[in-house]
Amino acid sequence: MREKSFVALGYRDFRLLWFGQLISVAGSQMQSAAILWQIYAITRSPLDLGLMGLTRLLPMIGFGLLSGLMADAMDRRRLMLITQSGMAVAATVLAGLTFRGLQSVWPIYLLAALSAAFGTFDTPARQSLIPNLVSREHLTNAYSLNTTVFQLGAVVGPSLAGIAIASAGVGWVYLINAFSFLAVIGALLAMRPLAPGRISRQVISRAGALEGLRFVMGAPLIRSTMLLDFFVTFFASATTLLPVFAQTILHVGPQGYGLLYAAPSLGAVVAGLAVSLHGSIRRQGPVLLASVAVYGAATVLFGLSPWFGLTFCALAISGMADTISMVIRGTLRQLQTPDELRGRMTSWNMIFFNGGPQLGELEAGLVAHWLGAVISVVLGGLGSLAATSWVAASTPEIRHYRGEEPPAGQGDLPLAQVRVQSPAP
């Protein structure tokens, strides 16, 4: 059972990427938590916390479609080497400014936007690379493990950030993150090069972008899950207000803040491992809708809770529910998408998936500024439940989806483009 549950790790290059991401994601999550803490420490304004979401969204809007085109036209491994190096440089500069006594938030916003721009190109390249590293029958396991590694890093990262902020200062968090990118860079350099693909450079054009959009809009399952991503994360982006809850409502300090920030990821790790051990999910459409509804309800509970323990549990439950839905969504989209369109599909998905929470952070900050943090989070959870009900009612395909294969020929990997190793015996 164990070998079957972690079979994707038997593929050498996927294993290299997996362990590299484990270190890098932990560092990135440390930095994300530290940025919010530093901004609130400087300004004491929930609105300024919400502006961080807008800061990360603008590069995504500007470069989102181009990033998908490039992921379909370039060597995805080489593209990731560029993006990972760029994010490392941005973290190093942020560390240097903080060590020199940074007292203004605009350099933080600027460097966060620069890092988000590199991340915009990194996401479609990474997501589109994974199907080239494992065989088709092990793709669900690969995406489950990939989701788990992100959540493992997100558990370790904020917890370490809380300890590092309390003992050494915010600057050290940024410096640690800068060095963490070396793990993925080393993994990419150690991979065996992929066979050259047959993708035309002409995909980097307006017509290429529109081709990806037509595919997404013409696939009800993909379209509905993207809408679900956007609206649910827009309404339920609660973690951006965690510094407010930690410092002014729960009074738990930086260590408690780090634990709360890590709570959703802790629940996500439990769910991700459970999915990996189980091997498959039946009735995937109904399970997806139920898990998203649980996510919204847990967000409401988080907003209403006056106790640290209950808040921690509510956040952990939200992470568990989100991971189950994420594994289903990610596998569904990759199986339903031809390889030559994966980068463009992922870039459109990135706009929905990341655009929702980034705009949601701004919305949460504005509502918290006007009505208070508690009301902001509770209204967001209720809005998430309403959005789930609307998608379920308007898209019967998602309600009836059981995890079927796509139609014959759709989603097949061109043999000239793919080099897949057999898992280690």
Number of C-alpha atoms within 10 A of each C-alpha: 10 10 11 14 21 18 20 29 22 17 20 20 22 26 17 19 23 23 16 21 25 23 23 27 25 28 28 26 26 31 28 21 28 26 23 21 25 23 22 20 13 13 14 14 15 27 21 20 27 26 21 24 27 21 21 26 23 17 19 26 15 12 17 25 29 22 29 32 29 21 32 27 19 17 17 22 20 15 18 24 19 14 22 23 16 18 23 23 18 21 26 20 17 24 22 15 14 20 15 9 9 17 15 13 15 11 15 22 20 16 20 23 22 20 21 22 24 23 22 28 28 23 21 30 30 18 20 24 23 19 24 21 24 27 19 16 9 19 21 25 25 29 24 29 24 23 22 27 25 22 30 24 25 28 27 22 31 31 25 21 34 27 18 21 21 13 11 11 17 24 25 21 30 29 21 22 27 26 16 22 27 19 19 24 22 14 20 20 13 13 16 10 13 17 14 12 16 12 14 11 13 11 23 19 13 12 11 19 20 14 15 24 18 11 17 23 12 11 14 15 21 23 20 21 26 21 18 25 27 25 23 27 29 28 29 31 27 26 21 26 23 22 30 23 22 21 17 11 16 18 15 17 14 23 19 20 27 29 24 30 30 32 27 26 31 27 25 31 26 18 24 31 18 16 21 24 17 13 17 15 17 11 14 23 24 15 19 25 22 16 21 27 24 20 28 29 21 24 29 26 19 27 22 15 16 14 12 20 10 14 22 22 19 24 27 26 27 28 26 26 26 24 29 24 21 22 26 21 22 20 17 22 23 23 22 20 23 18 24 23 25 27 31 33 29 30 31 22 25 24 21 20 22 20 24 25 28 27 25 26 29 24 23 34 29 20 21 21 16 13 11 15 22 22 17 25 27 23 18 28 30 18 20 30 23 16 24 22 15 12 18 19 11 11 15 14 14 22 19 13 17 15 16 12 11 14 9 7 9 13 20 16 18 13 11 11 16 19 18 19 15 13 15 10 7
